[in-house]
Amino acid sequence: MIVVLVIMGLGVALVLPSLSGPLDSARFRQGAAEVRSTLVQARSRAAASGRVRVVRFDFERGEYGIPSDNLERALSGGVRLASVASRGETVERGVAELRFFPDGSADGAEVTLADAGDGRLRLVVDPLTGLVEAGG
């Protein structure tokens, strides 16, 4: 009986480390989906209210959100901001802001998110439609 428990323990010890990669990847994708959701919400809220909405990214604090609507969140799932490119400049530290307009348009932008390893994901905001697409 003890031998069986030892063998099972060794099996678990060998399998668990191999699961951390897929779990980290899933957390990263979920965290990136939350950022994308905030961008989509800003577009919807701008159209519904008839007022410009701004999404602010704070690199130092690791936060993002829509300040005018008191929607601010910390990045989760091992996600960190790598860069925000918009209006001809790329921001990699400090604060970056993206505007969404009531007519559905937005500042054209590319938000690059990174994980703890080499993983990156780009969220691209179309300037004419304000739609947000995720890419590798």
Phi, psi and omega in degrees: 000317180294321179298319179297317179296321178295316179296318178296319178297318177296321179297316178296318180297329179279327184278319185303315179299329181287345179274343185295325179299305178298325179293317178297319179296318179295320178296319179298313179298321179293317178297320178293323178296326178294320177295315179301318179301321179294320177297318178295319178298319180299317178299312181297317181292325177296315181294318183290325185267342184075016181232148178298139173243140180245133171256124182252134176245122178251107185294317184293319182273348181066040182233160177207162176161189180247092187303323182295339179253012182054037177249092178232138184224155172274145175299141182231174174067030180074015180275139171226153177283127175263314179193159172228117179252124181197148177052040175080008177224153178245125180254131178235359175203164183084225184232138174236146179229141175239136181255140173242131187256156182301335180279004179097347179280175183203169168295124174298135185205160171227115179258120180255123179252149181226155174256189183291335179265229181258004183290137178222151177218134180254136171250119184252124179260119179285128184292331182278320185255343184073004180288149184246123178245142176261137179218166182280000000 
